[in-house]
């Protein structure tokens, strides 16, 4: 999907919500209501900066999830409070362990104050939005437990990422090798490859394309 034809974050979330309502209501039920103005302002006060517009727009659709689930092919979205909690932990850890310094063998530091963790994996790795000034402003990357930040397989923006997810659900296909499936209890699950048939001994079926 080209940058010039990207749907808005809100539009992508509406499409994802409608698809979940039709095919994976158990996953839809885990999405939180929109963030409150107070929670958004509190997050920005803790971070000491405005959240990027596309992240604010996403939080105004859903303030994260009530629990971890494979809603997206990457880590699950954090709430505003979850964003600040993860950011504070990383800031404190980096301060204590020289994590702001890029070692000679890495391309990035372990952490940077202008990285905003918008989502988190089950093992605690953060999907981050890079807010450092420059041509890569707004790109998505990774910050994990070890090594430096990783932008080798990044999306140019959160808007582009959510647009690609909604397109995969409505038109079929994968997100960089991750395909959507449905679990036996009506949840969306993303997994590598087109021929996954089970998860923890329970059946997986390929996710329907579109709302039909």
C-alpha positions as CSV (number, residue, x, y, z in Angstrom):
1,X,0.0,0.0,0.0
2,X,1.6,3.3,-1.1
3,X,1.9,6.2,1.3
4,X,-0.4,8.3,-0.9
5,X,-3.3,5.9,-0.6
6,X,-3.1,5.1,3.1
7,X,-6.4,5.1,5.1
8,X,-6.4,6.9,8.4
9,X,-5.7,5.2,11.6
10,X,-9.3,5.5,12.7
11,X,-10.5,4.1,9.3
12,X,-8.2,1.1,9.7
13,X,-9.4,0.4,13.2
14,X,-13.0,0.6,12.1
15,X,-12.4,-2.0,9.4
16,X,-10.5,-4.2,11.9
17,X,-13.3,-3.9,14.4
18,X,-15.9,-4.7,11.8
19,X,-14.0,-7.8,10.7
20,X,-13.5,-8.9,14.3
21,X,-17.3,-8.5,15.0
22,X,-18.0,-10.7,12.1
23,X,-15.4,-13.4,12.7
24,X,-13.6,-13.1,16.0
25,X,-15.9,-11.6,18.6
26,X,-13.8,-13.0,21.5
27,X,-10.8,-10.9,20.3
28,X,-13.0,-7.8,19.8
29,X,-14.2,-8.1,23.4
30,X,-10.6,-7.7,24.6
31,X,-10.2,-4.3,23.0
32,X,-10.6,-1.4,25.5
33,X,-12.8,1.6,25.0
34,X,-11.2,4.9,23.8
35,X,-8.6,6.6,26.0
36,X,-9.8,9.4,28.2
37,X,-8.5,12.9,27.8
38,X,-7.1,12.7,31.3
39,X,-5.2,9.5,30.7
40,X,-3.8,10.9,27.4
41,X,-2.7,14.1,29.1
42,X,-1.1,12.1,32.0
43,X,0.9,10.0,29.5
44,X,2.2,13.0,27.7
45,X,3.2,14.6,31.0
46,X,5.1,11.6,32.1
47,X,6.9,11.2,28.7
48,X,7.5,15.0,28.6
49,X,6.4,15.2,25.0
50,X,3.3,15.1,22.8
51,X,2.4,11.7,21.5
52,X,2.5,11.5,17.7
53,X,-0.9,12.2,16.2
54,X,-1.3,8.7,14.7
55,X,-0.7,7.1,18.2
56,X,-3.2,9.5,19.8
57,X,-5.7,8.7,17.1
58,X,-5.1,5.0,17.7
59,X,-5.6,5.3,21.5
60,X,-8.8,7.3,20.8
61,X,-10.1,4.2,19.0
62,X,-8.9,1.7,21.7
63,X,-6.9,2.3,24.8
64,X,-5.0,-1.0,24.4
65,X,-6.3,-4.4,25.4
66,X,-7.7,-6.0,28.5
67,X,-5.1,-8.8,28.1
68,X,-2.5,-10.0,25.7
69,X,-3.9,-11.6,22.5
70,X,-2.7,-12.1,18.9
71,X,-4.8,-9.2,17.6
72,X,-2.1,-8.0,15.2
73,X,0.8,-9.8,13.5
74,X,3.2,-7.9,15.7
75,X,2.9,-7.2,19.5
76,X,-0.4,-6.2,21.0
77,X,-1.2,-2.5,21.5
78,X,-0.6,-0.9,24.9
79,X,-2.9,1.4,26.8
80,X,-1.7,4.9,27.5
81,X,-0.8,3.9,31.0
82,X,1.0,0.8,29.7
83,X,3.0,3.0,27.3
84,X,4.2,5.3,30.1
85,X,5.0,2.3,32.4
86,X,7.1,0.6,29.7
87,X,8.9,3.8,28.8
88,X,9.7,4.6,32.4
89,X,11.1,1.1,33.0
90,X,13.3,1.3,29.9
91,X,14.5,4.8,30.8
92,X,15.5,3.7,34.3
93,X,17.2,0.5,33.0
94,X,19.1,2.4,30.3
95,X,20.2,5.0,32.9
96,X,21.6,2.3,35.1
97,X,23.3,0.3,32.4
98,X,24.6,2.8,29.8
99,X,21.7,1.9,27.6
100,X,21.6,5.3,25.9
101,X,25.0,4.8,24.4
102,X,25.4,3.0,21.0
103,X,28.2,0.4,21.4
104,X,30.6,0.0,18.4
105,X,29.1,-3.4,17.4
106,X,25.5,-2.0,17.2
107,X,23.7,0.5,14.9
108,X,21.4,1.7,17.7
109,X,21.5,2.2,21.5
110,X,19.5,-0.2,23.7
111,X,17.0,2.6,24.4
112,X,16.4,6.3,23.4
113,X,14.2,8.8,25.2
114,X,12.4,9.5,21.9
115,X,11.3,6.0,21.3
116,X,7.6,5.5,22.3
117,X,6.6,1.8,23.0
118,X,3.2,1.6,21.4
119,X,2.9,-2.2,21.6
120,X,4.4,-5.1,23.5
121,X,5.0,-8.8,22.7
122,X,4.2,-11.6,25.1
123,X,7.9,-11.8,26.1
124,X,8.2,-8.1,26.8
125,X,9.8,-6.8,23.5
126,X,8.5,-3.4,22.5
127,X,7.2,-2.3,19.1
128,X,8.4,1.3,19.2
129,X,7.7,4.5,17.3
130,X,10.9,6.4,16.5
131,X,10.4,10.2,17.2
132,X,13.9,11.3,16.6
133,X,14.0,14.2,14.1
134,X,15.0,13.3,10.6
135,X,13.8,11.4,7.5
136,X,12.9,8.3,9.5
137,X,10.7,10.2,12.0
138,X,7.6,8.0,12.9
139,X,9.0,4.7,11.7
140,X,8.3,1.5,13.6
141,X,11.0,-0.6,15.1
142,X,11.9,-3.0,17.9
143,X,13.5,-2.6,21.3
144,X,14.1,-5.9,23.1
145,X,15.8,-7.2,26.2
146,X,19.2,-7.5,24.6
147,X,21.1,-5.7,21.9
148,X,20.3,-2.4,20.3
149,X,17.1,-1.1,18.8
150,X,16.3,-2.7,15.5
151,X,14.8,-0.9,12.5
152,X,15.9,-3.4,9.8
153,X,12.4,-4.6,9.1
154,X,10.4,-1.5,10.0
155,X,7.2,0.1,8.8
156,X,7.4,3.7,7.8
157,X,4.5,4.6,10.2
158,X,1.8,3.3,12.4
159,X,-0.7,4.4,9.9
160,X,1.0,2.3,7.2
161,X,1.1,-0.7,9.5
162,X,-2.5,-0.7,10.5
163,X,-3.5,-0.1,6.9
164,X,-1.7,-3.2,5.8
165,X,-3.3,-5.2,8.6
166,X,-6.8,-4.2,7.6
167,X,-6.0,-4.8,3.9
168,X,-4.8,-8.4,4.7
169,X,-8.0,-9.1,6.6
170,X,-10.2,-7.8,3.8
171,X,-8.3,-8.8,0.7
172,X,-6.3,-11.8,2.0
173,X,-2.6,-12.4,2.0
174,X,0.1,-12.0,4.7
175,X,1.9,-9.4,6.7
176,X,5.6,-10.3,6.1
177,X,4.9,-14.0,6.3
178,X,2.4,-13.9,9.1
179,X,-1.1,-15.1,8.2
180,X,-4.4,-14.7,10.0
181,X,-6.2,-17.7,11.5
182,X,-9.1,-18.3,13.8
183,X,-8.8,-20.4,17.0
184,X,-11.4,-22.8,18.2
185,X,-12.7,-20.3,20.8
186,X,-13.2,-17.5,18.3
187,X,-10.0,-15.5,18.5
188,X,-7.8,-14.1,15.8
189,X,-4.3,-15.6,15.7
190,X,-1.4,-14.6,13.4
191,X,1.2,-17.3,12.6
192,X,4.0,-17.9,10.2
193,X,3.1,-19.7,7.0
194,X,-0.1,-20.6,5.1
195,X,-0.5,-24.1,6.4
196,X,-0.8,-23.8,10.2
197,X,-3.5,-26.2,11.4
198,X,-3.2,-26.3,15.2
199,X,-2.2,-24.2,18.2
200,X,-1.4,-25.9,21.5
201,X,-3.3,-29.0,20.3
202,X,-6.4,-27.0,19.3
203,X,-7.4,-26.6,15.6
204,X,-6.6,-23.4,13.6
205,X,-8.5,-22.5,10.5
206,X,-7.6,-19.9,7.9
207,X,-9.3,-16.6,8.7
208,X,-12.1,-15.6,6.3
209,X,-11.4,-12.9,3.8
210,X,-13.6,-9.8,4.2
211,X,-16.9,-9.7,6.0
212,X,-18.7,-12.4,4.0
